[in-house]
Amino acid sequence: MMVRIFPYGAIQFMAFDYYKKLLSKRIGISGHIHRLMAGSMAGLTAVICTYPLDVIRARLAFQVKGEHRYTGIANAFHTIYLKEGGVSGFYRGLTPTLIGMAPYAGFSFFTYGTLKSLGLKHFPELLGRPSSDNPDVLVLKTKVNLLCGGVAGAIAQTISYPLDVARRRMQLGSVLPDSEKCVSLRKTLTYVYTQYGIKKGLYRGLSLNYIRCVPSQAVAFTTYEFMKQVLHLN
């Protein structure tokens, strides 16, 4: 997970800033919509670049004691490459991941950016403080940043969660006993809905995911804003 998250986070935030400027200055798209579009495009870029590591993480995490198929990261890469069709084995489940990531990353950046701009616009003295690198620029207080990031993560996760369920099933591939029924996005979603329904199927584990996602997004956005001040990028 740590091997994957470093390039993923770096690429996502770098791409978001790049796409936001591209949409605003070259294409002329501005306002709230450019945050949604830039966030979606940044999420897709980060996923495509790091997806093989996500597959390896899922396979290693699914292993149970006494039934290890992989001895480590390198062995997992080697085994999947040899037994699951070469490079294509590392991109199983990419389609639902991309479809799920577009709304997840888009709404995550959109919600955070909107809450931030509205907070600083309507309640600057209550929610804001001068930036450490430029006193003329207002930034959110740390606790407010954490709150906005957490809310953004919760909303984005709720919208995209069924696609995340499909992604995990397709990534696990032959590890699951019903893998033959999860060979495409449509078939996987149909199978999960038919067998388990909405609450126990498509949204199974959502509350647990909130425990992971909300603090993760809160810390990610807060660290992003902090590093922009440290590097004088505001």
Disulfide bonds with the S-S distance in Angstrom:
none
